[in-house]
Amino acid sequence: MEQAELTKKLLFAKKEKGLSFSDLGRLIGRDEVWIATVFYHQASASEEEAGKIVSALGLDPDIAETLTECPTKG
């Protein structure tokens, strides 16, 4: 899945669930800014964190693997 498509999917699911980055941060145990950087592929999550993110958003667990990949910087 292309990064732009993944970001759109994550943002859409976040909106549909009525969650903010701050809400997700509390659920995952991370800062809201860090959550946003994962959404935009500027940071990567551990397998556990990625699983929690996709679970909270009600997304396919296969997406979690993409969130653990090395980020694209710049």
CHARMM-style PDB file with segment names, atoms N, HN, CA, C and O in Angstrom:
ATOM      1  N   MET     1       0.841  -1.173   0.000  1.00  0.00      PROA
ATOM      2  CA  MET     1       0.000   0.000   0.000  1.00  0.00      PROA
ATOM      3  C   MET     1       0.891   1.242   0.000  1.00  0.00      PROA
ATOM      4  O   MET     1       1.851   1.335   0.765  1.00  0.00      PROA
ATOM      5  N   GLU     2       0.561   2.173  -0.855  1.00  0.00      PROA
ATOM      6  HN  GLU     2      -0.218   2.098  -1.476  1.00  0.00      PROA
ATOM      7  CA  GLU     2       1.305   3.435  -0.932  1.00  0.00      PROA
ATOM      8  C   GLU     2       1.151   4.206   0.380  1.00  0.00      PROA
ATOM      9  O   GLU     2       0.116   4.124   1.042  1.00  0.00      PROA
ATOM     10  N   GLN     3       2.190   4.952   0.743  1.00  0.00      PROA
ATOM     11  HN  GLN     3       3.031   5.018   0.205  1.00  0.00      PROA
ATOM     12  CA  GLN     3       2.168   5.685   2.005  1.00  0.00      PROA
ATOM     13  C   GLN     3       1.030   6.698   2.058  1.00  0.00      PROA
ATOM     14  O   GLN     3       0.365   6.825   3.087  1.00  0.00      PROA
ATOM     15  N   ALA     4       0.797   7.419   0.965  1.00  0.00      PROA
ATOM     16  HN  ALA     4       1.337   7.315   0.130  1.00  0.00      PROA
ATOM     17  CA  ALA     4      -0.279   8.416   0.956  1.00  0.00      PROA
ATOM     18  C   ALA     4      -1.641   7.752   1.172  1.00  0.00      PROA
ATOM     19  O   ALA     4      -2.499   8.292   1.870  1.00  0.00      PROA
ATOM     20  N   GLU     5      -1.828   6.587   0.572  1.00  0.00      PROA
ATOM     21  HN  GLU     5      -1.131   6.149   0.005  1.00  0.00      PROA
ATOM     22  CA  GLU     5      -3.080   5.843   0.731  1.00  0.00      PROA
ATOM     23  C   GLU     5      -3.245   5.369   2.179  1.00  0.00      PROA
ATOM     24  O   GLU     5      -4.338   5.436   2.742  1.00  0.00      PROA
ATOM     25  N   LEU     6      -2.153   4.893   2.770  1.00  0.00      PROA
ATOM     26  HN  LEU     6      -1.266   4.839   2.312  1.00  0.00      PROA
ATOM     27  CA  LEU     6      -2.194   4.439   4.159  1.00  0.00      PROA
ATOM     28  C   LEU     6      -2.531   5.601   5.093  1.00  0.00      PROA
ATOM     29  O   LEU     6      -3.354   5.455   5.996  1.00  0.00      PROA
ATOM     30  N   THR     7      -1.901   6.742   4.877  1.00  0.00      PROA
ATOM     31  HN  THR     7      -1.232   6.860   4.143  1.00  0.00      PROA
ATOM     32  CA  THR     7      -2.177   7.913   5.712  1.00  0.00      PROA
ATOM     33  C   THR     7      -3.649   8.303   5.612  1.00  0.00      PROA
ATOM     34  O   THR     7      -4.283   8.599   6.625  1.00  0.00      PROA
ATOM     35  N   LYS     8      -4.194   8.305   4.396  1.00  0.00      PROA
ATOM     36  HN  LYS     8      -3.679   8.064   3.573  1.00  0.00      PROA
ATOM     37  CA  LYS     8      -5.609   8.633   4.209  1.00  0.00      PROA
ATOM     38  C   LYS     8      -6.502   7.651   4.963  1.00  0.00      PROA
ATOM     39  O   LYS     8      -7.478   8.047   5.601  1.00  0.00      PROA
ATOM     40  N   LYS     9      -6.159   6.372   4.884  1.00  0.00      PROA
ATOM     41  HN  LYS     9      -5.366   6.051   4.366  1.00  0.00      PROA
ATOM     42  CA  LYS     9      -6.937   5.330   5.554  1.00  0.00      PROA
ATOM     43  C   LYS     9      -6.893   5.518   7.072  1.00  0.00      PROA
ATOM     44  O   LYS     9      -7.919   5.409   7.744  1.00  0.00      PROA
ATOM     45  N   LEU    10      -5.708   5.798   7.608  1.00  0.00      PROA
ATOM     46  HN  LEU    10      -4.875   5.886   7.063  1.00  0.00      PROA
ATOM     47  CA  LEU    10      -5.561   6.020   9.046  1.00  0.00      PROA
ATOM     48  C   LEU    10      -6.355   7.249   9.501  1.00  0.00      PROA
ATOM     49  O   LEU    10      -7.062   7.202  10.507  1.00  0.00      PROA
ATOM     50  N   LEU    11      -6.230   8.343   8.752  1.00  0.00      PROA
ATOM     51  HN  LEU    11      -5.655   8.381   7.935  1.00  0.00      PROA
ATOM     52  CA  LEU    11      -6.933   9.575   9.113  1.00  0.00      PROA
ATOM     53  C   LEU    11      -8.447   9.408   9.016  1.00  0.00      PROA
ATOM     54  O   LEU    11      -9.184   9.922   9.857  1.00  0.00      PROA
ATOM     55  N   PHE    12      -8.917   8.687   7.987  1.00  0.00      PROA
ATOM     56  HN  PHE    12      -8.318   8.269   7.304  1.00  0.00      PROA
ATOM     57  CA  PHE    12     -10.346   8.446   7.829  1.00  0.00      PROA
ATOM     58  C   PHE    12     -10.874   7.625   9.005  1.00  0.00      PROA
ATOM     59  O   PHE    12     -11.914   7.952   9.577  1.00  0.00      PROA
ATOM     60  N   ALA    13     -10.156   6.559   9.364  1.00  0.00      PROA
ATOM     61  HN  ALA    13      -9.311   6.294   8.900  1.00  0.00      PROA
ATOM     62  CA  ALA    13     -10.578   5.704  10.479  1.00  0.00      PROA
ATOM     63  C   ALA    13     -10.586   6.487  11.790  1.00  0.00      PROA
ATOM     64  O   ALA    13     -11.483   6.317  12.616  1.00  0.00      PROA
ATOM     65  N   LYS    14      -9.582   7.345  11.978  1.00  0.00      PROA
ATOM     66  HN  LYS    14      -8.853   7.484  11.308  1.00  0.00      PROA
ATOM     67  CA  LYS    14      -9.512   8.174  13.189  1.00  0.00      PROA
ATOM     68  C   LYS    14     -10.740   9.077  13.271  1.00  0.00      PROA
ATOM     69  O   LYS    14     -11.351   9.212  14.331  1.00  0.00      PROA
ATOM     70  N   LYS    15     -11.092   9.688  12.155  1.00  0.00      PROA
ATOM     71  HN  LYS    15     -10.595   9.579  11.294  1.00  0.00      PROA
ATOM     72  CA  LYS    15     -12.256  10.574  12.105  1.00  0.00      PROA
ATOM     73  C   LYS    15     -13.546   9.787  12.343  1.00  0.00      PROA
ATOM     74  O   LYS    15     -14.412  10.227  13.099  1.00  0.00      PROA
ATOM     75  N   GLU    16     -13.672   8.633  11.702  1.00  0.00      PROA
ATOM     76  HN  GLU    16     -12.968   8.276  11.088  1.00  0.00      PROA
ATOM     77  CA  GLU    16     -14.868   7.803  11.850  1.00  0.00      PROA
ATOM     78  C   GLU    16     -15.075   7.351  13.295  1.00  0.00      PROA
ATOM     79  O   GLU    16     -16.210   7.258  13.762  1.00  0.00      PROA
ATOM     80  N   LYS    17     -13.994   7.075  13.992  1.00  0.00      PROA
ATOM     81  HN  LYS    17     -13.072   7.150  13.612  1.00  0.00      PROA
ATOM     82  CA  LYS    17     -14.065   6.643  15.391  1.00  0.00      PROA
ATOM     83  C   LYS    17     -14.206   7.831  16.347  1.00  0.00      PROA
ATOM     84  O   LYS    17     -14.437   7.650  17.543  1.00  0.00      PROA
ATOM     85  N   GLY    18     -14.066   9.051  15.809  1.00  0.00      PROA
ATOM     86  HN  GLY    18     -13.878   9.199  14.838  1.00  0.00      PROA
ATOM     87  CA  GLY    18     -14.177  10.242  16.644  1.00  0.00      PROA
ATOM     88  C   GLY    18     -13.014  10.404  17.607  1.00  0.00      PROA
ATOM     89  O   GLY    18     -13.168  10.938  18.705  1.00  0.00      PROA
ATOM     90  N   LEU    19     -11.841   9.931  17.177  1.00  0.00      PROA
ATOM     91  HN  LEU    19     -11.716   9.498  16.284  1.00  0.00      PROA
ATOM     92  CA  LEU    19     -10.649   9.987  18.022  1.00  0.00      PROA
ATOM     93  C   LEU    19      -9.716  11.108  17.576  1.00  0.00      PROA
ATOM     94  O   LEU    19      -9.639  11.427  16.390  1.00  0.00      PROA
ATOM     95  N   SER    20      -9.025  11.689  18.514  1.00  0.00      PROA
ATOM     96  HN  SER    20      -9.088  11.430  19.478  1.00  0.00      PROA
ATOM     97  CA  SER    20      -7.980  12.667  18.210  1.00  0.00      PROA
ATOM     98  C   SER    20      -6.628  11.977  18.352  1.00  0.00      PROA
ATOM     99  O   SER    20      -6.548  10.858  18.859  1.00  0.00      PROA
ATOM    100  N   PHE    21      -5.572  12.642  17.906  1.00  0.00      PROA
ATOM    101  HN  PHE    21      -5.637  13.550  17.494  1.00  0.00      PROA
ATOM    102  CA  PHE    21      -4.231  12.094  18.122  1.00  0.00      PROA
ATOM    103  C   PHE    21      -3.971  11.966  19.625  1.00  0.00      PROA
ATOM    104  O   PHE    21      -3.307  11.029  20.069  1.00  0.00      PROA
ATOM    105  N   SER    22      -4.493  12.899  20.390  1.00  0.00      PROA
ATOM    106  HN  SER    22      -5.033  13.660  20.029  1.00  0.00      PROA
ATOM    107  CA  SER    22      -4.339  12.859  21.841  1.00  0.00      PROA
ATOM    108  C   SER    22      -5.039  11.628  22.433  1.00  0.00      PROA
ATOM    109  O   SER    22      -4.491  10.955  23.306  1.00  0.00      PROA
ATOM    110  N   ASP    23      -6.251  11.342  21.950  1.00  0.00      PROA
ATOM    111  HN  ASP    23      -6.696  11.888  21.240  1.00  0.00      PROA
ATOM    112  CA  ASP    23      -6.978  10.146  22.407  1.00  0.00      PROA
ATOM    113  C   ASP    23      -6.178   8.884  22.111  1.00  0.00      PROA
ATOM    114  O   ASP    23      -6.029   8.014  22.969  1.00  0.00      PROA
ATOM    115  N   LEU    24      -5.666   8.796  20.887  1.00  0.00      PROA
ATOM    116  HN  LEU    24      -5.787   9.503  20.190  1.00  0.00      PROA
ATOM    117  CA  LEU    24      -4.872   7.623  20.506  1.00  0.00      PROA
ATOM    118  C   LEU    24      -3.608   7.530  21.348  1.00  0.00      PROA
ATOM    119  O   LEU    24      -3.204   6.440  21.753  1.00  0.00      PROA
ATOM    120  N   GLY    25      -2.991   8.662  21.606  1.00  0.00      PROA
ATOM    121  HN  GLY    25      -3.319   9.547  21.277  1.00  0.00      PROA
ATOM    122  CA  GLY    25      -1.791   8.679  22.433  1.00  0.00      PROA
ATOM    123  C   GLY    25      -2.041   8.100  23.812  1.00  0.00      PROA
ATOM    124  O   GLY    25      -1.231   7.337  24.337  1.00  0.00      PROA
ATOM    125  N   ARG    26      -3.179   8.474  24.394  1.00  0.00      PROA
ATOM    126  HN  ARG    26      -3.837   9.095  23.968  1.00  0.00      PROA
ATOM    127  CA  ARG    26      -3.529   7.935  25.716  1.00  0.00      PROA
ATOM    128  C   ARG    26      -3.766   6.426  25.643  1.00  0.00      PROA
ATOM    129  O   ARG    26      -3.353   5.690  26.540  1.00  0.00      PROA
ATOM    130  N   LEU    27      -4.427   5.963  24.587  1.00  0.00      PROA
ATOM    131  HN  LEU    27      -4.762   6.561  23.859  1.00  0.00      PROA
ATOM    132  CA  LEU    27      -4.697   4.528  24.431  1.00  0.00      PROA
ATOM    133  C   LEU    27      -3.416   3.716  24.246  1.00  0.00      PROA
ATOM    134  O   LEU    27      -3.296   2.598  24.748  1.00  0.00      PROA
ATOM    135  N   ILE    28      -2.463   4.298  23.519  1.00  0.00      PROA
ATOM    136  HN  ILE    28      -2.561   5.206  23.111  1.00  0.00      PROA
ATOM    137  CA  ILE    28      -1.221   3.594  23.189  1.00  0.00      PROA
ATOM    138  C   ILE    28      -0.163   3.799  24.275  1.00  0.00      PROA
ATOM    139  O   ILE    28       0.729   2.969  24.451  1.00  0.00      PROA
ATOM    140  N   GLY    29      -0.273   4.906  24.994  1.00  0.00      PROA
ATOM    141  HN  GLY    29      -0.998   5.580  24.851  1.00  0.00      PROA
ATOM    142  CA  GLY    29       0.746   5.228  25.991  1.00  0.00      PROA
ATOM    143  C   GLY    29       1.898   6.013  25.396  1.00  0.00      PROA
ATOM    144  O   GLY    29       3.029   5.941  25.878  1.00  0.00      PROA
ATOM    145  N   ARG    30       1.598   6.775  24.330  1.00  0.00      PROA
ATOM    146  HN  ARG    30       0.680   6.834  23.939  1.00  0.00      PROA
ATOM    147  CA  ARG    30       2.613   7.607  23.675  1.00  0.00      PROA
ATOM    148  C   ARG    30       2.063   9.018  23.509  1.00  0.00      PROA
ATOM    149  O   ARG    30       0.867   9.254  23.679  1.00  0.00      PROA
ATOM    150  N   ASP    31       2.939   9.944  23.179  1.00  0.00      PROA
ATOM    151  HN  ASP    31       3.911   9.753  23.041  1.00  0.00      PROA
ATOM    152  CA  ASP    31       2.573  11.340  22.971  1.00  0.00      PROA
ATOM    153  C   ASP    31       1.785  11.497  21.670  1.00  0.00      PROA
ATOM    154  O   ASP    31       2.016  10.767  20.706  1.00  0.00      PROA
ATOM    155  N   GLU    32       0.853  12.452  21.649  1.00  0.00      PROA
ATOM    156  HN  GLU    32       0.666  13.045  22.432  1.00  0.00      PROA
ATOM    157  CA  GLU    32       0.035  12.696  20.463  1.00  0.00      PROA
ATOM    158  C   GLU    32       0.873  13.085  19.243  1.00  0.00      PROA
ATOM    159  O   GLU    32       0.523  12.730  18.118  1.00  0.00      PROA
ATOM    160  N   VAL    33       1.958  13.799  19.450  1.00  0.00      PROA
ATOM    161  HN  VAL    33       2.243  14.087  20.365  1.00  0.00      PROA
ATOM    162  CA  VAL    33       2.821  14.189  18.329  1.00  0.00      PROA
ATOM    163  C   VAL    33       3.473  12.952  17.721  1.00  0.00      PROA
ATOM    164  O   VAL    33       3.599  12.851  16.501  1.00  0.00      PROA
ATOM    165  N   TRP    34       3.884  12.019  18.561  1.00  0.00      PROA
ATOM    166  HN  TRP    34       3.782  12.101  19.553  1.00  0.00      PROA
ATOM    167  CA  TRP    34       4.476  10.778  18.066  1.00  0.00      PROA
ATOM    168  C   TRP    34       3.455  10.001  17.237  1.00  0.00      PROA
ATOM    169  O   TRP    34       3.795   9.469  16.181  1.00  0.00      PROA
ATOM    170  N   ILE    35       2.206   9.931  17.704  1.00  0.00      PROA
ATOM    171  HN  ILE    35       1.929  10.364  18.562  1.00  0.00      PROA
ATOM    172  CA  ILE    35       1.152   9.236  16.958  1.00  0.00      PROA
ATOM    173  C   ILE    35       1.016   9.864  15.567  1.00  0.00      PROA
ATOM    174  O   ILE    35       0.939   9.148  14.568  1.00  0.00      PROA
ATOM    175  N   ALA    36       0.986  11.183  15.502  1.00  0.00      PROA
ATOM    176  HN  ALA    36       1.048  11.765  16.313  1.00  0.00      PROA
ATOM    177  CA  ALA    36       0.865  11.869  14.211  1.00  0.00      PROA
ATOM    178  C   ALA    36       2.047  11.551  13.306  1.00  0.00      PROA
ATOM    179  O   ALA    36       1.868  11.363  12.103  1.00  0.00      PROA
ATOM    180  N   THR    37       3.250  11.490  13.864  1.00  0.00      PROA
ATOM    181  HN  THR    37       3.396  11.643  14.842  1.00  0.00      PROA
ATOM    182  CA  THR    37       4.417  11.193  13.025  1.00  0.00      PROA
ATOM    183  C   THR    37       4.352   9.775  12.472  1.00  0.00      PROA
ATOM    184  O   THR    37       4.840   9.523  11.371  1.00  0.00      PROA
ATOM    185  N   VAL    38       3.764   8.856  13.210  1.00  0.00      PROA
ATOM    186  HN  VAL    38       3.368   9.061  14.105  1.00  0.00      PROA
ATOM    187  CA  VAL    38       3.574   7.491  12.688  1.00  0.00      PROA
ATOM    188  C   VAL    38       2.561   7.517  11.543  1.00  0.00      PROA
ATOM    189  O   VAL    38       2.775   6.868  10.520  1.00  0.00      PROA
ATOM    190  N   PHE    39       1.473   8.251  11.700  1.00  0.00      PROA
ATOM    191  HN  PHE    39       1.299   8.778  12.531  1.00  0.00      PROA
ATOM    192  CA  PHE    39       0.457   8.354  10.646  1.00  0.00      PROA
ATOM    193  C   PHE    39       1.073   8.878   9.349  1.00  0.00      PROA
ATOM    194  O   PHE    39       0.719   8.420   8.262  1.00  0.00      PROA
ATOM    195  N   TYR    40       1.988   9.834   9.461  1.00  0.00      PROA
ATOM    196  HN  TYR    40       2.275  10.207  10.344  1.00  0.00      PROA
ATOM    197  CA  TYR    40       2.595  10.459   8.280  1.00  0.00      PROA
ATOM    198  C   TYR    40       3.936   9.834   7.904  1.00  0.00      PROA
ATOM    199  O   TYR    40       4.681  10.391   7.098  1.00  0.00      PROA
ATOM    200  N   HSD    41       4.238   8.681   8.486  1.00  0.00      PROA
ATOM    201  HN  HSD    41       3.633   8.228   9.140  1.00  0.00      PROA
ATOM    202  CA  HSD    41       5.429   7.877   8.187  1.00  0.00      PROA
ATOM    203  C   HSD    41       6.734   8.642   8.415  1.00  0.00      PROA
ATOM    204  O   HSD    41       7.695   8.503   7.659  1.00  0.00      PROA
ATOM    205  N   GLN    42       6.743   9.447   9.472  1.00  0.00      PROA
ATOM    206  HN  GLN    42       5.962   9.560  10.086  1.00  0.00      PROA
ATOM    207  CA  GLN    42       7.967  10.131   9.881  1.00  0.00      PROA
ATOM    208  C   GLN    42       8.612   9.411  11.065  1.00  0.00      PROA
ATOM    209  O   GLN    42       9.729   9.735  11.467  1.00  0.00      PROA
ATOM    210  N   ALA    43       7.893   8.432  11.615  1.00  0.00      PROA
ATOM    211  HN  ALA    43       6.985   8.169  11.288  1.00  0.00      PROA
ATOM    212  CA  ALA    43       8.391   7.587  12.707  1.00  0.00      PROA
ATOM    213  C   ALA    43       7.777   6.209  12.529  1.00  0.00      PROA
ATOM    214  O   ALA    43       6.760   6.053  11.854  1.00  0.00      PROA
ATOM    215  N   SER    44       8.400   5.219  13.134  1.00  0.00      PROA
ATOM    216  HN  SER    44       9.226   5.346  13.683  1.00  0.00      PROA
ATOM    217  CA  SER    44       7.841   3.866  13.065  1.00  0.00      PROA
ATOM    218  C   SER    44       7.421   3.428  14.465  1.00  0.00      PROA
ATOM    219  O   SER    44       7.929   3.923  15.471  1.00  0.00      PROA
ATOM    220  N   ALA    45       6.494   2.500  14.500  1.00  0.00      PROA
ATOM    221  HN  ALA    45       6.081   2.098  13.683  1.00  0.00      PROA
ATOM    222  CA  ALA    45       5.979   1.967  15.757  1.00  0.00      PROA
ATOM    223  C   ALA    45       6.543   0.571  15.986  1.00  0.00      PROA
ATOM    224  O   ALA    45       6.945  -0.107  15.040  1.00  0.00      PROA
ATOM    225  N   SER    46       6.571   0.152  17.235  1.00  0.00      PROA
ATOM    226  HN  SER    46       6.244   0.703  18.003  1.00  0.00      PROA
ATOM    227  CA  SER    46       6.914  -1.243  17.523  1.00  0.00      PROA
ATOM    228  C   SER    46       5.725  -2.105  17.082  1.00  0.00      PROA
ATOM    229  O   SER    46       4.646  -1.583  16.806  1.00  0.00      PROA
ATOM    230  N   GLU    47       5.924  -3.403  17.018  1.00  0.00      PROA
ATOM    231  HN  GLU    47       6.801  -3.828  17.242  1.00  0.00      PROA
ATOM    232  CA  GLU    47       4.823  -4.293  16.638  1.00  0.00      PROA
ATOM    233  C   GLU    47       3.648  -4.134  17.601  1.00  0.00      PROA
ATOM    234  O   GLU    47       2.491  -4.097  17.180  1.00  0.00      PROA
ATOM    235  N   GLU    48       3.951  -4.041  18.885  1.00  0.00      PROA
ATOM    236  HN  GLU    48       4.890  -4.071  19.227  1.00  0.00      PROA
ATOM    237  CA  GLU    48       2.894  -3.894  19.895  1.00  0.00      PROA
ATOM    238  C   GLU    48       2.137  -2.577  19.713  1.00  0.00      PROA
ATOM    239  O   GLU    48       0.907  -2.556  19.745  1.00  0.00      PROA
ATOM    240  N   GLU    49       2.875  -1.481  19.522  1.00  0.00      PROA
ATOM    241  HN  GLU    49       3.875  -1.499  19.496  1.00  0.00      PROA
ATOM    242  CA  GLU    49       2.243  -0.169  19.341  1.00  0.00      PROA
ATOM    243  C   GLU    49       1.398  -0.143  18.070  1.00  0.00      PROA
ATOM    244  O   GLU    49       0.276   0.364  18.075  1.00  0.00      PROA
ATOM    245  N   ALA    50       1.937  -0.690  16.986  1.00  0.00      PROA
ATOM    246  HN  ALA    50       2.848  -1.102  16.981  1.00  0.00      PROA
ATOM    247  CA  ALA    50       1.206  -0.720  15.719  1.00  0.00      PROA
ATOM    248  C   ALA    50      -0.084  -1.520  15.866  1.00  0.00      PROA
ATOM    249  O   ALA    50      -1.130  -1.129  15.349  1.00  0.00      PROA
ATOM    250  N   GLY    51       0.000  -2.634  16.570  1.00  0.00      PROA
ATOM    251  HN  GLY    51       0.851  -2.952  16.990  1.00  0.00      PROA
ATOM    252  CA  GLY    51      -1.192  -3.445  16.809  1.00  0.00      PROA
ATOM    253  C   GLY    51      -2.254  -2.686  17.582  1.00  0.00      PROA
ATOM    254  O   GLY    51      -3.443  -2.791  17.283  1.00  0.00      PROA
ATOM    255  N   LYS    52      -1.825  -1.923  18.576  1.00  0.00      PROA
ATOM    256  HN  LYS    52      -0.859  -1.838  18.819  1.00  0.00      PROA
ATOM    257  CA  LYS    52      -2.760  -1.128  19.371  1.00  0.00      PROA
ATOM    258  C   LYS    52      -3.407  -0.034  18.523  1.00  0.00      PROA
ATOM    259  O   LYS    52      -4.599   0.242  18.660  1.00  0.00      PROA
ATOM    260  N   ILE    53      -2.618   0.584  17.649  1.00  0.00      PROA
ATOM    261  HN  ILE    53      -1.650   0.359  17.537  1.00  0.00      PROA
ATOM    262  CA  ILE    53      -3.149   1.653  16.795  1.00  0.00      PROA
ATOM    263  C   ILE    53      -4.225   1.108  15.869  1.00  0.00      PROA
ATOM    264  O   ILE    53      -5.329   1.651  15.820  1.00  0.00      PROA
ATOM    265  N   VAL    54      -3.919   0.040  15.130  1.00  0.00      PROA
ATOM    266  HN  VAL    54      -3.022  -0.401  15.169  1.00  0.00      PROA
ATOM    267  CA  VAL    54      -4.909  -0.487  14.175  1.00  0.00      PROA
ATOM    268  C   VAL    54      -6.123  -1.059  14.898  1.00  0.00      PROA
ATOM    269  O   VAL    54      -7.240  -0.987  14.384  1.00  0.00      PROA
ATOM    270  N   SER    55      -5.918  -1.622  16.075  1.00  0.00      PROA
ATOM    271  HN  SER    55      -5.012  -1.681  16.493  1.00  0.00      PROA
ATOM    272  CA  SER    55      -7.044  -2.141  16.857  1.00  0.00      PROA
ATOM    273  C   SER    55      -7.961  -1.001  17.296  1.00  0.00      PROA
ATOM    274  O   SER    55      -9.182  -1.103  17.177  1.00  0.00      PROA
ATOM    275  N   ALA    56      -7.375   0.079  17.800  1.00  0.00      PROA
ATOM    276  HN  ALA    56      -6.384   0.162  17.897  1.00  0.00      PROA
ATOM    277  CA  ALA    56      -8.164   1.231  18.245  1.00  0.00      PROA
ATOM    278  C   ALA    56      -8.947   1.848  17.095  1.00  0.00      PROA
ATOM    279  O   ALA    56     -10.036   2.388  17.293  1.00  0.00      PROA
ATOM    280  N   LEU    57      -8.381   1.765  15.883  1.00  0.00      PROA
ATOM    281  HN  LEU    57      -7.497   1.327  15.723  1.00  0.00      PROA
ATOM    282  CA  LEU    57      -9.026   2.346  14.709  1.00  0.00      PROA
ATOM    283  C   LEU    57      -9.946   1.362  13.997  1.00  0.00      PROA
ATOM    284  O   LEU    57     -10.655   1.742  13.066  1.00  0.00      PROA
ATOM    285  N   GLY    58      -9.940   0.099  14.427  1.00  0.00      PROA
ATOM    286  HN  GLY    58      -9.364  -0.210  15.184  1.00  0.00      PROA
ATOM    287  CA  GLY    58     -10.787  -0.913  13.796  1.00  0.00      PROA
ATOM    288  C   GLY    58     -10.339  -1.286  12.396  1.00  0.00      PROA
ATOM    289  O   GLY    58     -11.158  -1.633  11.545  1.00  0.00      PROA
ATOM    290  N   LEU    59      -9.029  -1.213  12.157  1.00  0.00      PROA
ATOM    291  HN  LEU    59      -8.363  -0.932  12.849  1.00  0.00      PROA
ATOM    292  CA  LEU    59      -8.486  -1.521  10.833  1.00  0.00      PROA
ATOM    293  C   LEU    59      -7.940  -2.944  10.772  1.00  0.00      PROA
ATOM    294  O   LEU    59      -7.738  -3.593  11.798  1.00  0.00      PROA
ATOM    295  N   ASP    60      -7.708  -3.411   9.553  1.00  0.00      PROA
ATOM    296  HN  ASP    60      -7.872  -2.883   8.720  1.00  0.00      PROA
ATOM    297  CA  ASP    60      -7.153  -4.740   9.307  1.00  0.00      PROA
ATOM    298  C   ASP    60      -5.796  -4.856   9.994  1.00  0.00      PROA
ATOM    299  O   ASP    60      -4.946  -3.981   9.828  1.00  0.00      PROA
ATOM    300  N   PRO    61      -5.580  -5.920  10.759  1.00  0.00      PROA
ATOM    301  CA  PRO    61      -4.301  -6.103  11.454  1.00  0.00      PROA
ATOM    302  C   PRO    61      -3.083  -6.122  10.522  1.00  0.00      PROA
ATOM    303  O   PRO    61      -1.969  -5.838  10.964  1.00  0.00      PROA
ATOM    304  N   ASP    62      -3.280  -6.452   9.242  1.00  0.00      PROA
ATOM    305  HN  ASP    62      -4.184  -6.682   8.883  1.00  0.00      PROA
ATOM    306  CA  ASP    62      -2.167  -6.467   8.291  1.00  0.00      PROA
ATOM    307  C   ASP    62      -1.533  -5.087   8.124  1.00  0.00      PROA
ATOM    308  O   ASP    62      -0.358  -4.979   7.775  1.00  0.00      PROA
ATOM    309  N   ILE    63      -2.304  -4.041   8.371  1.00  0.00      PROA
ATOM    310  HN  ILE    63      -3.259  -4.128   8.654  1.00  0.00      PROA
ATOM    311  CA  ILE    63      -1.794  -2.673   8.240  1.00  0.00      PROA
ATOM    312  C   ILE    63      -0.711  -2.394   9.285  1.00  0.00      PROA
ATOM    313  O   ILE    63       0.175  -1.570   9.060  1.00  0.00      PROA
ATOM    314  N   ALA    64      -0.786  -3.074  10.414  1.00  0.00      PROA
ATOM    315  HN  ALA    64      -1.507  -3.743  10.596  1.00  0.00      PROA
ATOM    316  CA  ALA    64       0.168  -2.842  11.504  1.00  0.00      PROA
ATOM    317  C   ALA    64       1.609  -3.022  11.041  1.00  0.00      PROA
ATOM    318  O   ALA    64       2.493  -2.276  11.460  1.00  0.00      PROA
ATOM    319  N   GLU    65       1.848  -4.003  10.184  1.00  0.00      PROA
ATOM    320  HN  GLU    65       1.130  -4.609   9.843  1.00  0.00      PROA
ATOM    321  CA  GLU    65       3.215  -4.257   9.706  1.00  0.00      PROA
ATOM    322  C   GLU    65       3.796  -3.031   9.012  1.00  0.00      PROA
ATOM    323  O   GLU    65       4.975  -2.716   9.177  1.00  0.00      PROA
ATOM    324  N   THR    66       2.970  -2.347   8.240  1.00  0.00      PROA
ATOM    325  HN  THR    66       2.013  -2.602   8.106  1.00  0.00      PROA
ATOM    326  CA  THR    66       3.423  -1.154   7.522  1.00  0.00      PROA
ATOM    327  C   THR    66       3.853  -0.058   8.494  1.00  0.00      PROA
ATOM    328  O   THR    66       4.775   0.704   8.205  1.00  0.00      PROA
ATOM    329  N   LEU    67       3.191   0.022   9.636  1.00  0.00      PROA
ATOM    330  HN  LEU    67       2.441  -0.597   9.871  1.00  0.00      PROA
ATOM    331  CA  LEU    67       3.516   1.059  10.622  1.00  0.00      PROA
ATOM    332  C   LEU    67       4.842   0.806  11.328  1.00  0.00      PROA
ATOM    333  O   LEU    67       5.368   1.693  12.000  1.00  0.00      PROA
ATOM    334  N   THR    68       5.384  -0.397  11.177  1.00  0.00      PROA
ATOM    335  HN  THR    68       4.957  -1.117  10.630  1.00  0.00      PROA
ATOM    336  CA  THR    68       6.663  -0.726  11.817  1.00  0.00      PROA
ATOM    337  C   THR    68       7.853  -0.532  10.882  1.00  0.00      PROA
ATOM    338  O   THR    68       9.002  -0.673  11.300  1.00  0.00      PROA
ATOM    339  N   GLU    69       7.580  -0.208   9.611  1.00  0.00      PROA
ATOM    340  HN  GLU    69       6.646  -0.094   9.272  1.00  0.00      PROA
ATOM    341  CA  GLU    69       8.662  -0.025   8.637  1.00  0.00      PROA
ATOM    342  C   GLU    69       9.452   1.246   8.922  1.00  0.00      PROA
ATOM    343  O   GLU    69       8.941   2.187   9.530  1.00  0.00      PROA
ATOM    344  N   CYS    70      10.703   1.259   8.474  1.00  0.00      PROA
ATOM    345  HN  CYS    70      11.117   0.494   7.981  1.00  0.00      PROA
ATOM    346  CA  CYS    70      11.552   2.446   8.642  1.00  0.00      PROA
ATOM    347  C   CYS    70      10.873   3.659   8.030  1.00  0.00      PROA
ATOM    348  O   CYS    70      10.322   3.575   6.932  1.00  0.00      PROA
ATOM    349  N   PRO    71      10.907   4.785   8.730  1.00  0.00      PROA
ATOM    350  CA  PRO    71      10.233   5.986   8.245  1.00  0.00      PROA
ATOM    351  C   PRO    71      10.942   6.644   7.065  1.00  0.00      PROA
ATOM    352  O   PRO    71      12.127   6.429   6.808  1.00  0.00      PROA
ATOM    353  N   THR    72      10.156   7.453   6.362  1.00  0.00      PROA
ATOM    354  HN  THR    72       9.194   7.627   6.570  1.00  0.00      PROA
ATOM    355  CA  THR    72      10.674   8.272   5.280  1.00  0.00      PROA
ATOM    356  C   THR    72      10.883   9.666   5.841  1.00  0.00      PROA
ATOM    357  O   THR    72       9.925  10.319   6.254  1.00  0.00      PROA
ATOM    358  N   LYS    73      12.105  10.119   5.860  1.00  0.00      PROA
ATOM    359  HN  LYS    73      12.883   9.588   5.524  1.00  0.00      PROA
ATOM    360  CA  LYS    73      12.397  11.449   6.412  1.00  0.00      PROA
ATOM    361  C   LYS    73      12.663  12.427   5.278  1.00  0.00      PROA
ATOM    362  O   LYS    73      13.187  12.069   4.223  1.00  0.00      PROA
ATOM    363  N   GLY    74      12.284  13.676   5.531  1.00  0.00      PROA
ATOM    364  HN  GLY    74      11.859  13.967   6.388  1.00  0.00      PROA
ATOM    365  CA  GLY    74      12.642  14.710   4.581  1.00  0.00      PROA
ATOM    366  C   GLY    74      11.536  15.310   3.828  1.00  0.00      PROA
ATOM    367  OT1 GLY    74      11.759  16.196   3.003  1.00  0.00      PROA
TER     368      GLY     74
END
